[in-house]
Amino acid sequence: MALRLLPEWHPQDAVQLTWPRADSDWAPLLSRIEATLESLVTAITRYQAVLIAVPDAATRTRLAGRFGHRGVPDERLHLVVADGDDTWARDHGPLTVTRDGETQLLDFVFTGWGGKFEAARDNRLTRRLAAAGAFAAPLISHDLVLEGGALDTDGAGTLLTTEACLLNDNRNPGLDRDAIEARLAETLGIERVLWLAHGHLAGDDTDSHVDTLARFCDPRTIAYVRCDDPSDPHYPALAAMERELQALRRADGRPYRLVPLPWPRPCYDPEDGHRLPATYANFLIINGAVLVPTYGDAADARALRALADAFPDRDVLPIDCSTVIRQHGSLHCLTMQLPRGTLAGIRPPEGETP
């Protein structure tokens, strides 16, 4: 049986987003996060479609009008009523595999990062989208607690992840490292797991999701957060993570090409002063482009240059995520890519079989 978890750079039909409810944790910042999401949708639809789960029909109508005024083509805007708790589609959205040539969407259990937050609606959201006819590929549910932000793959059987998240007792108690690796092999076709034992960002609720720390850019390249300030509390753990990455080897035994991403100045919540998890590793790969979170910091330009070097054949676009980090996530956390053949109503490129 040929089973493969698709990498983010695999050709895509769309990017999935979840629009915030007016009474969600975004309520005090609703207009600001909606403005950020509008900018994100406008950027994505230059290249491909978006699927947006909206809380109700009134929001669907409102967004159709707003994006129409922005010039978003109708065929690239898919608005489906599927109510959620929050906006983090990376963690409640589906993962995509190919199994014996068939593209399948996988729905894992989402518990609000180990029960930290209410997540019952988010946990049902993918199944509601499927029931509404949003997907062209079959949806298969699994009982494993697993979030998309906890995983990064090279598309060839290797997975990059963190011990702090996948081995945390608040996710799958009773499953040790060997059992987790066996389940990843069974459900996602993972042949080897690269475990990071170090790395954490203050303000992160996810127990060190790897998409805040280190990411595959291609099967041979990993971009990662590097702290260059010895006085910063993050410095020891991130330096240890850098040494771990330097010691990792590809399946052929060669070292990875490592792309260090700059360290922005500390960002703090203006209400209570706690530190926010600003990271440039939370970028999003789409067809023809890479969208990069920025924070109004001098390091933004250096991050854009580093990722332009890592992705020479793609446009590199900044997205202001200074509001997004107020709820402890960033750009990648808001999104889930839907690979080619997964979104209903998408016409395949000319010459391809539907």
Backbone torsions as a table, in degrees:
resi	resn	phi	psi	omega
1	MET	NA	126.7	177.4
2	ALA	-94.2	115.9	-178.2
3	LEU	-131.3	129.9	-176.0
4	ARG	-146.1	129.5	170.4
5	LEU	-78.2	125.0	-175.1
6	LEU	-76.8	138.6	177.8
7	PRO	-76.8	165.7	-175.7
8	GLU	-66.2	-27.0	-179.1
9	TRP	-82.4	-1.1	173.4
10	HIS	-60.1	141.8	-179.9
11	PRO	-51.0	139.3	-171.9
12	GLN	-117.4	149.0	166.7
13	ASP	-81.9	-41.0	-169.8
14	ALA	-164.9	174.0	168.2
15	VAL	-118.0	132.6	178.9
16	GLN	-91.9	136.9	175.6
17	LEU	-132.0	158.6	174.3
18	THR	-122.3	118.8	-177.0
19	TRP	-77.0	139.7	-175.6
20	PRO	-71.9	142.8	169.6
21	ARG	-71.9	150.7	179.7
22	ALA	-65.7	-26.5	-178.1
23	ASP	-102.0	17.9	179.6
24	SER	-82.0	-175.5	176.8
25	ASP	-63.0	-14.7	178.3
26	TRP	-80.5	-4.0	-172.2
27	ALA	-48.9	-46.6	-178.8
28	PRO	-68.6	-17.6	-176.1
29	LEU	-121.5	22.1	-168.4
30	LEU	-59.1	-46.6	-177.9
31	SER	-64.5	-35.0	-178.8
32	ARG	-72.2	-42.7	179.9
33	ILE	-70.4	-33.7	176.4
34	GLU	-64.7	-38.5	177.5
35	ALA	-64.1	-39.8	177.3
36	THR	-64.2	-44.7	179.8
37	LEU	-64.6	-36.7	176.9
38	GLU	-62.6	-42.5	177.6
39	SER	-64.0	-39.2	179.3
40	LEU	-64.6	-47.7	179.9
41	VAL	-61.6	-42.8	179.6
42	THR	-61.3	-40.0	178.2
43	ALA	-67.1	-46.6	-177.8
44	ILE	-62.3	-43.3	-173.8
45	THR	-72.7	-3.5	167.5
46	ARG	-68.6	-21.5	-172.8
47	TYR	-118.1	-29.9	-173.7
48	GLN	-167.5	-177.1	-176.8
49	ALA	-83.8	165.3	169.2
50	VAL	-124.7	145.8	169.8
51	LEU	-113.1	118.3	-178.0
52	ILE	-115.1	119.2	171.1
53	ALA	-80.1	122.9	-176.9
54	VAL	-115.9	152.5	-173.4
55	PRO	-73.1	-23.2	-176.0
56	ASP	-162.8	170.0	-177.4
57	ALA	-64.7	-34.2	-179.6
58	ALA	-63.8	-39.9	177.2
59	THR	-66.4	-38.6	177.6
60	ARG	-59.2	-46.2	179.8
61	THR	-64.3	-43.3	-179.3
62	ARG	-62.7	-44.5	-178.2
63	LEU	-69.9	-35.8	177.1
64	ALA	-58.6	-41.5	178.5
65	GLY	-68.5	-43.4	-177.4
66	ARG	-65.7	-42.8	-179.4
67	PHE	-75.1	-29.0	172.9
68	GLY	-61.7	-41.3	177.4
69	HIS	-65.9	-27.9	177.9
70	ARG	-81.6	-4.9	178.6
71	GLY	85.8	16.4	176.9
72	VAL	-72.1	124.0	-179.6
73	PRO	-61.3	140.3	-178.2
74	ASP	-56.1	-38.7	-175.5
75	GLU	-71.4	-11.7	178.4
76	ARG	-103.2	6.1	-179.0
77	LEU	-121.7	112.1	179.9
78	HIS	-117.0	108.4	-177.7
79	LEU	-108.9	119.6	-176.1
80	VAL	-129.2	132.2	178.0
81	VAL	-73.8	114.4	176.1
82	ALA	-156.9	102.2	-170.9
83	ASP	-74.0	136.6	177.8
84	GLY	-126.7	177.9	176.5
85	ASP	-90.2	-35.1	-173.8
86	ASP	-149.2	-171.5	-169.7
87	THR	-102.8	3.4	-166.8
88	TRP	-87.8	75.5	-176.2
89	ALA	-62.0	-26.7	178.2
90	ARG	-55.9	-32.4	-172.5
91	ASP	-102.6	-22.8	174.5
92	HIS	-107.6	-2.8	177.5
93	GLY	-80.7	169.9	-177.2
94	PRO	-81.4	150.6	168.9
95	LEU	-95.3	150.3	-175.0
96	THR	-118.7	132.1	176.3
97	VAL	-127.2	162.3	163.7
98	THR	-111.0	132.1	179.6
99	ARG	-125.3	113.0	-177.5
100	ASP	50.4	41.4	176.8
101	GLY	87.6	-10.6	179.5
102	GLU	-96.4	132.2	176.3
103	THR	-80.8	130.0	-179.3
104	GLN	-131.3	143.3	172.2
105	LEU	-98.2	136.0	-178.1
106	LEU	-114.8	131.3	-179.1
107	ASP	-110.5	109.6	177.7
108	PHE	-97.4	171.2	-179.2
109	VAL	-80.4	132.4	175.6
110	PHE	-117.0	125.2	-174.5
111	THR	-118.2	20.7	-178.3
112	GLY	69.3	44.3	178.1
113	TRP	57.9	56.6	176.1
114	GLY	79.0	30.4	176.1
115	GLY	82.3	15.8	179.9
116	LYS	-72.5	-30.2	-175.5
117	PHE	-139.0	157.7	176.3
118	GLU	-61.4	132.5	-174.6
119	ALA	-144.4	15.1	-175.5
120	ALA	-62.9	-42.1	179.3
121	ARG	-69.2	-41.3	177.1
122	ASP	-59.8	-39.5	-177.8
123	ASN	-65.8	-26.6	178.9
124	ARG	-91.3	-11.0	-165.8
125	LEU	-62.1	-44.8	-179.3
126	THR	-61.7	-41.0	178.9
127	ARG	-67.1	-33.7	176.9
128	ARG	-67.9	-39.7	176.1
129	LEU	-62.2	-41.8	178.6
130	ALA	-63.3	-42.8	180.0
131	ALA	-64.5	-28.7	178.6
132	ALA	-82.0	-0.6	177.5
133	GLY	83.6	21.7	-176.3
134	ALA	-74.4	-24.3	-171.5
135	PHE	-108.6	145.9	175.7
136	ALA	-96.3	-15.2	-179.5
137	ALA	-102.7	152.7	177.8
138	PRO	-65.4	147.3	178.1
139	LEU	-108.1	127.4	-179.0
140	ILE	-120.2	128.4	-178.2
141	SER	-96.8	143.9	177.1
142	HIS	-127.4	154.2	-177.1
143	ASP	-91.6	5.2	179.2
144	LEU	-79.9	135.0	172.9
145	VAL	-78.4	118.9	-173.5
146	LEU	-157.8	136.0	-178.9
147	GLU	-120.0	140.8	-177.2
148	GLY	-60.1	-33.9	-179.7
149	GLY	-69.4	-12.5	180.0
150	ALA	-84.3	-7.7	-171.2
151	LEU	-125.4	144.9	167.4
152	ASP	-144.7	133.8	-174.2
153	THR	-125.2	153.6	173.7
154	ASP	-88.6	-1.5	-179.9
155	GLY	79.3	1.1	-178.1
156	ALA	-125.2	27.1	174.8
157	GLY	99.7	-1.6	179.1
158	THR	-104.0	136.2	178.6
159	LEU	-120.0	136.8	173.4
160	LEU	-108.3	128.8	-177.7
161	THR	-155.6	-178.7	-179.2
162	THR	-119.8	144.9	175.6
163	GLU	-65.1	-37.1	-174.6
164	ALA	-60.9	-28.7	-179.9
165	CYS	-95.5	-61.2	-171.1
166	LEU	-69.6	-23.4	178.4
167	LEU	-100.3	9.9	-178.7
168	ASN	-74.6	133.4	-179.8
169	ASP	-64.4	-14.6	179.8
170	ASN	-80.4	-2.3	178.4
171	ARG	-103.1	-68.8	-176.4
172	ASN	-129.3	73.3	-176.3
173	PRO	-58.7	138.2	179.8
174	GLY	95.9	-14.8	177.5
175	LEU	-98.1	116.8	178.4
176	ASP	-87.0	-173.9	-176.7
177	ARG	-56.3	-46.6	-178.4
178	ASP	-62.7	-40.7	-179.3
179	ALA	-68.0	-39.4	177.0
180	ILE	-63.3	-45.0	179.6
181	GLU	-62.1	-37.3	178.5
182	ALA	-65.0	-40.5	178.8
183	ARG	-68.9	-37.0	177.3
184	LEU	-65.7	-36.8	176.5
185	ALA	-66.9	-42.2	-177.0
186	GLU	-67.7	-41.5	-173.4
187	THR	-94.2	-29.4	-172.1
188	LEU	-121.1	-4.3	-179.1
189	GLY	74.3	23.6	-178.5
190	ILE	-75.5	129.5	-178.4
191	GLU	-100.1	-26.7	176.6
192	ARG	-152.0	145.7	-177.7
193	VAL	-117.5	127.6	173.8
194	LEU	-97.4	109.3	-175.9
195	TRP	-94.9	128.7	171.1
196	LEU	-98.9	125.9	-179.4
197	ALA	-93.0	-12.1	-175.9
198	HIS	-126.7	157.8	175.7
199	GLY	115.9	124.5	178.1
200	HIS	-161.1	145.8	176.2
201	LEU	-112.8	131.7	175.3
202	ALA	-58.7	137.7	-179.3
203	GLY	89.4	-4.1	-179.9
204	ASP	-83.7	126.3	-179.5
205	ASP	-92.4	-1.6	-167.7
206	THR	-94.7	2.0	-174.0
207	ASP	63.3	47.9	172.7
208	SER	68.8	57.1	169.4
209	HIS	-57.1	137.4	-177.0
210	VAL	-65.8	-24.9	-177.9
211	ASP	-73.9	-1.9	170.3
212	THR	-96.3	-7.7	-168.8
213	LEU	-122.4	-50.3	-173.2
214	ALA	-153.3	138.3	-173.2
215	ARG	-140.5	142.7	168.8
216	PHE	-70.1	134.5	170.4
217	CYS	-100.3	-29.1	173.6
218	ASP	-162.0	178.2	-175.2
219	PRO	-62.6	-13.2	-176.2
220	ARG	-113.9	-3.3	-169.0
221	THR	-129.6	134.4	175.7
222	ILE	-125.8	125.1	171.6
223	ALA	-94.7	141.4	-174.4
224	TYR	-147.8	157.9	177.2
225	VAL	-77.4	127.6	175.2
226	ARG	-123.8	123.5	176.5
227	CYS	-90.4	120.5	-179.0
228	ASP	-106.5	17.9	-179.1
229	ASP	-115.7	99.7	-177.6
230	PRO	-59.8	-19.8	179.3
231	SER	-83.5	-10.3	-179.3
232	ASP	-77.7	137.6	179.6
233	PRO	-58.7	-22.4	-180.0
234	HIS	-76.5	-16.5	-167.2
235	TYR	-57.1	-48.9	-176.3
236	PRO	-60.6	-46.3	-176.9
237	ALA	-68.2	-39.9	-179.0
238	LEU	-73.5	-31.2	173.3
239	ALA	-65.9	-39.1	176.8
240	ALA	-65.4	-39.5	176.9
241	MET	-62.9	-40.6	178.6
242	GLU	-59.9	-41.5	178.4
243	ARG	-65.1	-38.3	176.2
244	GLU	-60.7	-45.2	-179.8
245	LEU	-63.5	-38.6	178.5
246	GLN	-64.3	-27.5	-178.9
247	ALA	-86.5	-14.5	-178.7
248	LEU	-68.3	151.0	177.4
249	ARG	-129.8	146.1	174.2
250	ARG	-68.0	172.1	-178.9
251	ALA	-61.4	-26.8	179.1
252	ASP	-87.6	5.8	176.8
253	GLY	90.7	-5.2	-178.9
254	ARG	-85.5	152.7	176.7
255	PRO	-71.9	157.9	175.0
256	TYR	-78.5	149.6	165.4
257	ARG	-76.1	123.4	-177.2
258	LEU	-106.5	132.8	179.7
259	VAL	-116.0	102.2	178.8
260	PRO	-72.3	137.0	176.4
261	LEU	-103.9	144.6	-173.5
262	PRO	-70.0	165.7	-178.4
263	TRP	-105.3	113.4	178.7
264	PRO	-72.7	161.0	172.8
265	ARG	-59.3	151.3	178.8
266	PRO	-55.5	135.6	175.0
267	CYS	-108.6	134.8	-177.1
268	TYR	-125.0	148.0	176.3
269	ASP	-68.7	128.2	-177.6
270	PRO	-69.4	-15.8	-178.3
271	GLU	-82.9	-51.8	-175.3
272	ASP	-122.3	-2.1	173.0
273	GLY	83.5	4.2	-179.8
274	HIS	-73.9	154.0	-176.0
275	ARG	-75.9	142.3	-177.5
276	LEU	-107.6	149.6	-171.7
277	PRO	-85.6	69.4	176.7
278	ALA	-74.3	126.1	-178.5
279	THR	-150.9	139.5	176.4
280	TYR	-88.0	-8.0	177.4
281	ALA	-71.7	-10.6	-176.3
282	ASN	-88.8	40.2	178.7
283	PHE	-79.8	164.5	-178.4
284	LEU	-124.5	126.6	176.2
285	ILE	-94.1	126.2	174.7
286	ILE	-128.8	-178.1	178.9
287	ASN	-62.7	113.3	173.7
288	GLY	80.9	1.3	-176.3
289	ALA	-153.9	161.8	168.8
290	VAL	-126.7	125.3	178.3
291	LEU	-97.9	128.7	-170.7
292	VAL	-119.1	129.3	176.7
293	PRO	-70.4	137.9	175.0
294	THR	-127.3	162.2	-170.1
295	TYR	-136.2	19.4	-177.1
296	GLY	66.3	35.7	-174.4
297	ASP	-119.8	153.4	178.3
298	ALA	-60.7	-26.4	-179.8
299	ALA	-73.9	-13.5	-179.6
300	ASP	-54.5	-48.6	-176.7
301	ALA	-62.6	-38.1	179.1
302	ARG	-67.2	-37.5	177.9
303	ALA	-65.0	-41.9	178.9
304	LEU	-63.2	-40.0	178.8
305	ARG	-67.0	-41.5	-179.5
306	ALA	-62.3	-42.2	-178.4
307	LEU	-77.1	-28.8	172.8
308	ALA	-63.2	-36.1	176.8
309	ASP	-69.9	-35.2	179.7
310	ALA	-75.2	-25.5	-178.5
311	PHE	-126.0	68.4	-173.0
312	PRO	-66.2	-19.6	-177.3
313	ASP	-99.8	11.1	-179.2
314	ARG	-127.2	149.7	169.6
315	ASP	-67.4	145.4	177.3
316	VAL	-118.3	116.5	-171.4
317	LEU	-119.9	130.6	176.4
318	PRO	-81.3	142.2	172.8
319	ILE	-127.8	119.8	-178.9
320	ASP	-67.0	114.9	-178.0
321	CYS	-114.9	23.8	179.1
322	SER	-64.5	-28.6	173.8
323	THR	-79.3	-38.9	-175.8
324	VAL	-58.3	-41.5	-177.0
325	ILE	-69.5	-12.8	175.9
326	ARG	-61.9	-23.8	175.0
327	GLN	-108.7	22.5	166.1
328	HIS	73.5	23.2	172.3
329	GLY	-132.4	-174.5	175.3
330	SER	-147.3	-156.7	-167.9
331	LEU	-61.2	-52.4	-178.7
332	HIS	-61.0	-36.2	-179.6
333	CYS	-61.7	-29.7	-178.7
334	LEU	-76.4	-13.3	-164.6
335	THR	-126.3	154.7	167.6
336	MET	-140.8	122.2	179.5
337	GLN	-72.1	144.3	176.2
338	LEU	-115.6	103.8	-175.3
339	PRO	-63.5	165.8	-176.8
340	ARG	-55.5	134.3	179.0
341	GLY	92.8	8.1	-176.7
342	THR	-108.5	-24.6	-174.2
343	LEU	-99.8	127.7	177.5
344	ALA	-66.4	144.2	176.0
345	GLY	84.0	9.2	177.9
346	ILE	-100.0	125.3	177.2
347	ARG	-82.4	130.2	-179.8
348	PRO	-67.0	156.2	176.8
349	PRO	-56.3	151.0	-177.2
350	GLU	-56.0	132.3	179.7
351	GLY	95.7	-11.3	178.9
352	GLU	-97.7	149.1	178.0
353	THR	-77.7	133.6	178.5
354	PRO	-61.0	NA	NA
